[in-house]
Amino acid sequence: MSEEYEYRHEVEDLEQKSATAARLFDVRRIIGGLFVIYGIIVLIAGFTASDADVRKASGININLWTGSCMLAVGLLFLLWMKLRPLSAPGAGPKPEPARPGGGPGAGEPGDREPGSGAG
């Protein structure tokens, strides 16, 4: 019995480490972080742009607009990552517990598996 407990504990430990690694190397984090960093740099360049730079771009402070957009895209990527976190690879939904008194074929009439041929 204790061997089974140790085995389950070890498996749960590995699943937790796998989930942590999946979140750590999430591509959305890398892309979002880079967009945020570069957006801040370009935004600073837009705030410090000279009048000559603005005249070259037909009166539009292109660095200010580009930096703002890059910052927004980066923050959207990070928000997406926060709202929809990754699960561990291969982790599917947990099976539902068996119903009391329910053996094979004890389900409700509409509980047949697809392709069973009955009905």
C-alpha positions in Angstrom: 0.0 0.0 0.0 2.8 2.4 0.8 4.5 1.7 -2.5 1.3 2.7 -4.3 1.2 5.9 -2.3 4.8 6.7 -3.1 4.2 6.1 -6.7 1.2 8.3 -6.8 3.0 11.0 -4.9 5.9 10.8 -7.4 3.5 11.0 -10.4 1.7 14.0 -9.0 5.1 15.7 -8.4 6.1 15.1 -12.0 2.8 16.4 -13.3 3.1 19.6 -11.3 6.7 20.1 -12.6 5.5 19.5 -16.1 2.7 22.1 -15.7 5.2 24.6 -14.3 7.5 24.0 -17.2 4.7 24.4 -19.7 3.7 27.8 -18.2 7.3 28.9 -17.9 8.0 28.4 -21.6 4.7 29.7 -22.9 5.3 31.5 -26.2 2.8 34.1 -25.3 5.0 35.2 -22.4 8.0 35.6 -24.6 6.2 37.4 -27.4 4.3 39.6 -25.0 7.4 40.5 -23.0 9.4 41.4 -26.1 6.6 43.6 -27.4 6.3 45.3 -24.1 10.0 46.0 -23.8 10.4 47.2 -27.4 7.2 49.2 -27.2 8.5 51.1 -24.1 11.8 51.8 -25.9 10.1 53.1 -29.1 7.6 55.0 -27.0 10.5 56.8 -25.2 12.0 57.5 -28.6 8.6 59.0 -29.6 8.5 61.3 -26.6 12.1 62.6 -27.3 11.6 63.0 -31.0 12.7 66.3 -32.5 10.6 68.5 -34.8 12.8 67.5 -37.7 12.0 63.8 -37.1 8.3 64.6 -37.0 8.5 66.7 -40.2 10.2 63.7 -42.0 7.2 61.6 -41.2 4.7 64.1 -42.7 3.9 65.6 -39.3 3.1 62.3 -37.6 5.1 61.2 -34.6 5.4 57.6 -35.9 7.6 56.4 -33.0 4.9 57.5 -30.5 2.2 55.6 -32.4 4.2 52.5 -33.0 5.4 52.3 -29.5 1.9 52.7 -28.2 0.6 49.9 -30.5 3.5 47.6 -29.6 2.9 48.2 -25.9 -0.8 47.4 -26.3 -0.1 44.2 -28.3 2.4 43.0 -25.7 -0.1 43.7 -22.8 -2.8 41.9 -24.7 -0.5 38.8 -25.1 0.3 38.9 -21.4 -3.4 39.3 -20.5 -4.3 36.4 -22.8 -1.7 34.3 -21.0 -3.1 35.3 -17.6 -6.7 34.6 -18.6 -6.2 31.3 -20.4 -3.2 29.5 -18.8 -1.7 26.4 -20.4 -2.3 23.0 -18.9 0.3 20.3 -18.7 0.9 18.5 -22.0 -1.2 15.4 -22.2 -3.4 16.4 -19.3 -7.0 15.8 -20.2 -10.1 16.3 -18.2 -10.3 14.2 -15.1 -12.7 11.3 -15.3 -16.0 11.6 -13.5 -16.5 9.4 -10.4 -18.7 6.3 -10.9 -22.3 6.7 -10.0 -23.6 4.7 -7.1 -25.1 1.4 -8.2 -23.9 2.0 -11.7 -22.1 -0.9 -13.3 -21.6 -1.4 -17.0 -24.9 -0.8 -18.8 -26.6 0.6 -15.7 -26.8 4.1 -17.1 -29.8 5.9 -18.3 -31.3 4.9 -21.7 -29.6 7.8 -23.5 -26.2 6.9 -22.0 -25.0 4.7 -24.9 -21.6 5.2 -26.5 -21.5 6.4 -30.0 -21.2 3.6 -32.6 -22.5 0.9 -30.2 -25.0 -0.2 -32.8 -28.0 -0.1 -30.5 -30.9 2.0 -31.4 
